[in-house]
């Protein structure tokens, strides 16, 4: 939902340049092998390998389309059995990238990119992580915001502006409240 918020509401009004980076829940949470969470984390981790293969040949901008396709399939279609080749083909990308799905050689790149985000905001966080330069030009990162639906444009921009304002306050670290509702994914993008 945070990605939809940034892309659908904030980016057009704030002229953002976004670079999508991976965070592997398999690496981050180290779930027990054989558990349902392990299997789900392993699947999405392997999808990240494909994403990095695409980035390596097509550049940062190409990653978003694949990320969006994964989101459509997982969150809107409730499909966790699709193949990387099917996702790639549906957006017109070279299906040869699907070979990266089982190629552990991509794990070092995932770890490197993931660690950049964690270095900015600490290891006691999850996803999403948003990072940008504060008013002093120092790169800062936050875990969140975690939202369950995309706010209307005016509220979306207010939320973004507040996030930027908080980034400029030395000593500010965290806001949190217990989530009491599941995400509302809305229409399939």
TAVENWO-V654478 format. One record per residue. N is the residue number from 1. RES is the residue in one small letter. SS is DSSP state (H for helix, E for strand, - for the rest). PHI is phi in whole degrees, 0 to 359 (NA if undefined). BURIAL is # if it has 16 or more other C-alpha atoms within 10 Angstrom, else .. Layout:
BEGIN
N_RES_SS_PHI_BURIAL, N_RES_SS_PHI_BURIAL
END
This chain:
BEGIN
1_x_-_NA_#, 2_x_H_296_#, 3_x_H_297_#, 4_x_H_297_#, 5_x_H_302_#, 6_x_H_295_#, 7_x_H_287_., 8_x_H_282_., 9_x_H_247_#, 10_x_H_275_#, 11_x_H_306_#, 12_x_H_296_., 13_x_H_269_., 14_x_H_244_., 15_x_-_49_., 16_x_-_275_., 17_x_-_250_., 18_x_-_250_., 19_x_-_245_., 20_x_-_277_#, 21_x_-_240_#, 22_x_-_278_#, 23_x_-_225_#, 24_x_-_267_#, 25_x_H_290_#, 26_x_H_293_#, 27_x_H_291_., 28_x_H_292_#, 29_x_H_258_., 30_x_-_44_., 31_x_-_293_#, 32_x_-_292_., 33_x_-_303_., 34_x_-_91_., 35_x_-_280_., 36_x_H_300_., 37_x_H_294_#, 38_x_H_299_#, 39_x_H_300_., 40_x_H_294_., 41_x_H_292_#, 42_x_H_295_#, 43_x_H_300_#, 44_x_H_291_#, 45_x_H_298_#, 46_x_H_295_#, 47_x_H_295_#, 48_x_H_296_#, 49_x_H_301_#, 50_x_H_296_#, 51_x_H_300_#, 52_x_H_289_#, 53_x_H_297_#, 54_x_H_297_#, 55_x_H_302_#, 56_x_H_298_., 57_x_H_254_., 58_x_H_251_., 59_x_-_95_., 60_x_H_301_#, 61_x_H_296_., 62_x_H_290_#, 63_x_H_298_#, 64_x_H_301_#, 65_x_H_300_., 66_x_H_289_#, 67_x_H_304_#, 68_x_H_295_#, 69_x_H_295_#, 70_x_H_302_#, 71_x_H_299_#, 72_x_H_301_#, 73_x_H_292_#, 74_x_H_287_., 75_x_H_271_#, 76_x_H_272_., 77_x_-_269_., 78_x_-_55_., 79_x_-_251_., 80_x_-_244_., 81_x_-_246_., 82_x_-_288_., 83_x_-_263_., 84_x_H_299_#, 85_x_H_298_#, 86_x_H_296_., 87_x_H_296_#, 88_x_H_299_#, 89_x_H_297_., 90_x_H_291_., 91_x_-_250_., 92_x_-_80_., 93_x_-_268_#, 94_x_-_297_., 95_x_H_290_#, 96_x_H_296_., 97_x_H_297_#, 98_x_H_299_#, 99_x_H_298_., 100_x_H_292_#, 101_x_H_310_#, 102_x_H_254_., 103_x_-_259_., 104_x_H_295_., 105_x_H_299_., 106_x_H_281_#, 107_x_H_296_#, 108_x_H_297_., 109_x_H_293_#, 110_x_H_300_#, 111_x_H_299_., 112_x_H_299_., 113_x_H_292_#, 114_x_H_297_#, 115_x_H_296_#, 116_x_H_300_#, 117_x_H_295_#, 118_x_H_294_#, 119_x_H_296_., 120_x_H_283_#, 121_x_H_230_#, 122_x_-_96_., 123_x_-_273_., 124_x_-_272_., 125_x_-_221_., 126_x_-_232_#, 127_x_-_238_#, 128_x_-_269_#, 129_x_E_243_#, 130_x_E_243_#, 131_x_E_227_#, 132_x_E_199_., 133_x_E_278_., 134_x_-_282_#, 135_x_-_294_., 136_x_-_270_., 137_x_-_84_., 138_x_-_265_., 139_x_E_292_., 140_x_E_234_#, 141_x_E_223_#, 142_x_E_230_#, 143_x_E_275_#, 144_x_-_108_#, 145_x_-_285_#, 146_x_-_268_., 147_x_-_234_#, 148_x_-_259_., 149_x_-_204_#, 150_x_-_280_#, 151_x_-_292_., 152_x_-_304_., 153_x_H_310_., 154_x_H_301_., 155_x_H_290_., 156_x_H_299_#, 157_x_H_290_#, 158_x_H_296_., 159_x_H_297_#, 160_x_H_300_#, 161_x_H_297_., 162_x_H_294_., 163_x_H_300_., 164_x_H_295_#, 165_x_H_297_., 166_x_H_297_#, 167_x_H_299_#, 168_x_-_268_., 169_x_-_262_., 170_x_-_299_., 171_x_-_91_., 172_x_-_279_., 173_x_-_233_., 174_x_-_202_., 175_x_-_231_., 176_x_-_198_., 177_x_-_213_., 178_x_-_290_., 179_x_-_283_., 180_x_-_242_., 181_x_-_215_., 182_x_-_276_., 183_x_-_300_., 184_x_-_251_., 185_x_-_285_#, 186_x_-_70_., 187_x_-_294_., 188_x_-_291_., 189_x_-_289_.
END
